[in-house]
Amino acid sequence: MRRALALAEAGRGRTGENPVVGCVIVSSAGTVLSEARTGDGGRPHAEETALDAAGDAKGGTAYVTLEPCARRTTGAASCADRLIAAGVRRVVVAARDPHPFASGEGVARLQAAGASVEMGLLQDEARAQNPAFFAQWDREK
C-alpha cells in the first residue's frame, strides 16, 4: 500500500476534480504485475491503467488507495467491474470513497462477486492525500 500511496502522490495537482489514487496489482505468487496512478485530468483511473498493464491478473491482489468506483459517467466499465472481470481475488483498500459513484457500492460489488476486500490499510495517509475531496463528499453524505 505504501507504493500505491507514493504513486498517488506523484499525481498531486494533476487529476483535476478527481482524487489522486494509486493502484498496485500483485500476482497470486506475490510478483508485482503493474502499478499506476490516476491519469492527468482525472482519467484514466489508476485501476484501469494498472489492469491494462498487468496482463493476467487472475487470482491476484489489487492494492488501491481509494475504494474502486462502482459507476461511471462516461459509460465505461467501473473500476470494481474491471477488477471483477480481470479475476482479481483480493482487493486491499486504504480508504472508503464517499463519492456517490462508490460510497460502499464498489466494495459491495467486489464482495458479491467473491473477491476478498480488506479496508483501512494506511487509511489516514490516503485521506490526507485528498483533503478537499473528502471534505466535499463527507459533508454531502
N, C-alpha and C positions, 0 to 999 in steps of 0.2 A: 504494500500500500504506500510505503514511503516513495517508491519510484513513481507510482501513479500521481502522487501529490506533487512531486518535482516536475513531472510532465505538465500537469495542470498549471503550475506556476509559470511555466515558460509561455503560456498563453495570456497571462495577465495583461489587460488593456487592449487585447486584440480580438475579443469574441463578441463585440457589440453588446446587445442586451442579454445575451446568453451567459450563463456562468462558465467559469473556467473548469474544465473536467479533464481528468487523466484516466487512462484505462491501460491495463497490462493483461495480456492473455497468456496463460501458462498451460502447457500440455499436461495430460494426466501423469506423465512421467516427471514433471517438475521443470521442464525446459521452457524458458521464455520464448513464446512464438512471435509476439508482436507487442508493440506499445504505441500509444498515440495520445494526442490531446485534442480538444475541440478546435476546429479549424478557425482561421481568421474570419471574422464576421459572424461567427457562431455556427457555421456549417462547414464540413460535416461534423456530426457529433463524434466524440472520442471513441465510443464503442464501434461506430460504423467503420472508421478508419482502421482501428485495431483488428476488427474481424476481417476486413478486406485483405489485410496484410498477413493474417495468421495462417492462411491455408486451412488445414484441417484442425479445427478447434474442438472436435467432438470429444466429449469426456473431460474437457479441460476446465480451468478456473479462470474467471474474469475478476480482476481487482479494479473497482471503479470508485472514484471519489464522490460520486453523486448517484443516487438511485436512477437506474435507466428509465427513460421515458416510456410511457405506455401508449401515447398518441402523438401524432404529428400534424401540423397544419399543412404540410407540403404534400400529403398523400403518400409519402414514403413509409415503408415499414418502420414501426417504432424500434427503439433500441432493445427493449425487452423481447419483442418478437424476433428480432435478428439474432439475439443471443440464443433464444429457444431453437430457431431454425438451424443454427450452427451446431447444436448439440452440446452446448456448454452445460455442464452438470452442477457447477458450483459458482455462485456469484458472491463476492465479498464486497460490501458497500460501506463506504465510510459514513455518508450522511443521507438521510431521507430527503427527498426532493419535495418541497412544499408546493411547487407549481402544480396547477390543476391537471396538467398533462402527465403527471407522475403521481405524486401525493399518495403513495402506498399502493397505487394500482400497478406500477411497474413490478414491484416486489410480489404482489399477489399473483400477477400473471406468470411470473417465473416459477413461483411455488406451485401453482396449479398445473404447470407443465412438468413438474417433477424435479425441478432444479433445487438444490440446497441453497438457501440465501442466509448469509450472516451479515448482520447490521452493526454499525457503530465503531468499526476499527479505525482509529485516528479521526473520529468524528469532529472533535474540536478543531483540529487542524484544517479539515476540509471546509467546515463552516467559516473559518477565519479567512479562507481564500476568496469568499464571495459574500462579504458583509452586506452590500446593498441588495443583492438578490435575496438573501434570507430575510433581511429587514422588510422588503416589499411583500414577499409571498407569505411569510409567517404572520404578518399583520392582516393580510387579506383573508386568512382562513377563518 
